[in-house]
Amino acid sequence: MIKSTSDDVAATRIFWLGLRAILLLEVLLAFGLVYRVARGALAAHNEPYHDLILLLIMAILCLGWALTALAGAWRAKPWSRALSLTLQVGVFAVAVSLFQGLFGQQLVLAWALVAISIGGFICALKARPNLETEPSQE
């Protein structure tokens, strides 16, 4: 067990809360993505269906990844930090593609995703899973 002070315990609790909040926001965004892609796939008449099905599968995988990271972070599991870090890298990559105009010029969304990914990355690095719940008495 890692010896800690009350300041370390308080700080890591704050970072876990921040990570949970960011992951919850990403889960909500992923739900919105799945909804929009599914709605667009149902409304598309002239586009090939295999492209829309692949996009829907990718959106569902993104949602599953975010839900798994949130479930792990909710229980403060060490593996959820690694899963969250890789998720934040993916979110940052989406933001970069928005800046480049691959999905249309959506600068506000791109900057929001950059802020979310950097915040999530920092929280995932700073949330320490092995800290004692109470500071050590020496």
C-alpha positions in Angstrom: 0.0 0.0 0.0 1.3 3.5 -0.8 1.8 5.7 2.2 -0.1 8.9 1.7 -1.0 12.1 3.4 -4.5 13.5 3.7 -3.7 16.0 1.0 -2.8 13.1 -1.4 -6.0 11.3 -0.6 -8.1 14.4 -1.1 -6.4 15.2 -4.4 -6.8 11.8 -5.8 -10.4 11.8 -4.9 -10.9 15.0 -6.8 -9.1 13.6 -9.8 -11.3 10.5 -9.7 -14.4 12.6 -9.5 -13.1 14.7 -12.4 -12.4 11.6 -14.5 -15.8 10.2 -13.8 -17.5 13.5 -14.8 -15.5 13.6 -18.1 -16.2 10.0 -18.9 -19.9 10.5 -18.1 -19.9 13.5 -20.6 -18.1 11.3 -23.2 -20.7 8.5 -22.7 -23.5 11.1 -23.3 -21.7 12.3 -26.4 -21.3 8.7 -27.6 -25.0 8.1 -27.1 -25.7 11.1 -29.2 -23.3 9.9 -31.9 -25.0 6.5 -32.0 -28.4 8.1 -32.2 -27.4 10.5 -35.0 -25.7 7.8 -37.0 -28.6 5.4 -36.7 -31.1 8.1 -37.6 -29.0 9.1 -40.6 -28.6 5.4 -41.7 -32.4 5.0 -41.6 -33.0 8.2 -43.5 -30.4 7.6 -46.2 -31.8 6.4 -49.5 -29.1 6.9 -52.1 -26.0 6.0 -50.0 -24.5 2.5 -49.9 -25.7 0.7 -46.7 -22.4 -1.1 -46.0 -20.7 2.3 -45.3 -23.5 3.3 -42.9 -23.5 0.0 -41.2 -19.7 0.2 -40.6 -20.1 3.7 -39.2 -22.9 2.6 -36.9 -20.7 -0.3 -35.7 -17.8 2.1 -35.0 -20.1 4.4 -33.1 -21.4 1.5 -31.0 -17.9 0.4 -30.2 -17.0 3.9 -29.1 -20.0 3.9 -26.8 -19.0 0.6 -25.4 -15.5 1.8 -24.8 -16.7 4.9 -23.0 -19.2 2.9 -20.9 -16.5 0.4 -19.9 -14.1 3.1 -18.9 -16.9 4.9 -16.9 -17.8 1.6 -15.1 -14.2 1.0 -14.2 -13.6 4.6 -13.0 -16.8 4.5 -11.0 -15.3 1.6 -9.0 -11.8 3.2 -9.1 -10.2 0.2 -10.9 -6.6 0.6 -12.0 -7.3 -0.6 -15.5 -9.8 2.1 -16.1 -7.0 4.7 -16.0 -5.3 3.0 -19.0 -8.6 2.6 -20.8 -9.4 6.3 -20.2 -6.0 7.5 -21.4 -6.4 5.7 -24.7 -10.0 7.0 -25.0 -8.7 10.5 -24.5 -6.1 10.0 -27.3 -9.0 8.9 -29.6 -11.1 11.9 -28.6 -8.1 14.2 -29.3 -7.7 12.6 -32.7 -11.3 13.3 -33.5 -10.8 16.9 -32.5 -7.8 17.2 -34.8 -9.8 15.7 -37.7 -12.5 18.4 -37.0 -9.9 21.1 -37.2 -8.8 19.7 -40.5 -12.3 19.8 -41.9 -12.7 16.0 -42.3 -16.2 16.1 -40.8 -17.0 19.7 -41.7 -15.7 22.8 -40.2 -16.9 22.6 -36.6 -14.4 24.6 -34.6 -16.4 25.0 -31.4 -16.9 21.3 -31.1 -13.3 20.7 -31.9 -12.1 23.0 -29.2 -14.5 21.4 -26.7 -13.2 18.0 -27.6 -9.6 19.2 -27.1 -10.5 20.6 -23.6 -12.3 17.4 -22.7 -9.5 15.1 -23.9 -6.8 17.1 -22.1 -8.8 17.3 -18.9 -9.5 13.6 -19.0 -5.9 12.8 -19.7 -4.7 14.8 -16.7 -7.4 13.3 -14.4 -6.5 9.8 -15.6 -2.8 10.4 -14.9 -3.4 12.0 -11.5 -6.1 9.6 -10.1 -4.1 7.0 -8.1 -5.9 3.8 -7.5 -3.7 2.3 -4.7 -3.9 5.2 -2.2 -5.2 4.3 1.2 -8.6 5.7 2.0 -7.2 7.1 5.2 -3.8 8.8 5.7 -1.2 6.7 7.4 -0.7 7.3 11.1 3.0 7.5 11.9 
